[in-house]
């Protein structure tokens, strides 16, 4: 198949017919064979956004034209602030208004917002239609497109309304990363960096040595970063698809980060920026719990800074910033019985999910916020 890195196909093994592959390579968007997993002859709806559509929607439509009887497209507004019921209903309006049946395949062409909403729409429409992830951002290629988490946001909490629903395939065309703004590329690097402290310190070493190449969009470096990140996530998802235990470690930095996003208003900080600051806060909490030393926290903070990401949390309430964080974090999906549970580093390369006293969390927030 033209354009594939044959050694960079990662399998998500779920133990049944829902298992699928992540294809990682260049030139895939123009390669019809990359999309053979979808049912031939059925209709297709490409869901994308106002930023991505002018760049890549035509190319994807051409690749799908010989496979589907009809290829339509829906262009949504771009931004985390649009990951809402209103936008989700636009997908349903297009499906119902266009007479799409249960054999329709949805294609999510965009970043994490498009992927999450398209997957959620696919899970709901006619009680489930197939979909394919075609991620266009680094963050989506290494994280959000993989593993079947789909959702929309609620003003009180990020990704709190959704479903586990696996795609037919994920097609990661590295060429699409060439048009990413530097800020978006850095945001994606947060989700690459997180895999080191929680699962693979050798990969962390590699990221440190190659961070400048990654920020310069070096093709070889990006190919390895995407492949290794996807493999690490695949290993976790294959063991714990529905986040009943192990999969929660993938949320390292996210409990603090989601509070920043909700508190500041969705879109004020990019998701990866909030996760970057959130990882520093989670590492500081790990140090306070006696799980890692100050040198490890400093090393992680330095890498996050070199990736172009914030290392300080946001002030979201001038009167009681820590209190507001705690309030928002109590709605986090990992909270149990009102008790906040944090992903902490239980020694470099290992993660655990633990509770921590509010007083200690307050200290961390006060120290880590600008």
Buried (B, 14 or more C-beta within 10 A) or exposed (E): BEBBBEEBBBEBBBEEEBEBBBBBBBBBBBBEBBBEBBBEEBBBBBBBBEBBBEBBBEBBBEBBEEBBEBBBBBBBBBBBBBBBEEBBEBBEEBBEEEEBEEEBBBBBBBBBBBBBBBBBBBBBBEEEBBBBBBBBBBBBBBBBBBBBBBBBBBEEBBBBBBBBBBBBBBBBBBBBBEBBEEEBBBBBBBBBBBBBBBBBBEBBEBBBEBBEBBBEBBEEBBBBBBBBBBBBBBBBBBEBBEBEEBBBBBBBBBBBBBBBBBBBEBBBBBBBBBBBBBBBBBBBBBBBBEBBEEEBBEBBBEBBEBBBBBBBBBBBBEEEBBEBBBBBBEBBBBBEEEEBBBBBBBBBBBBBBBBBEEEEBBBBBEEBBE
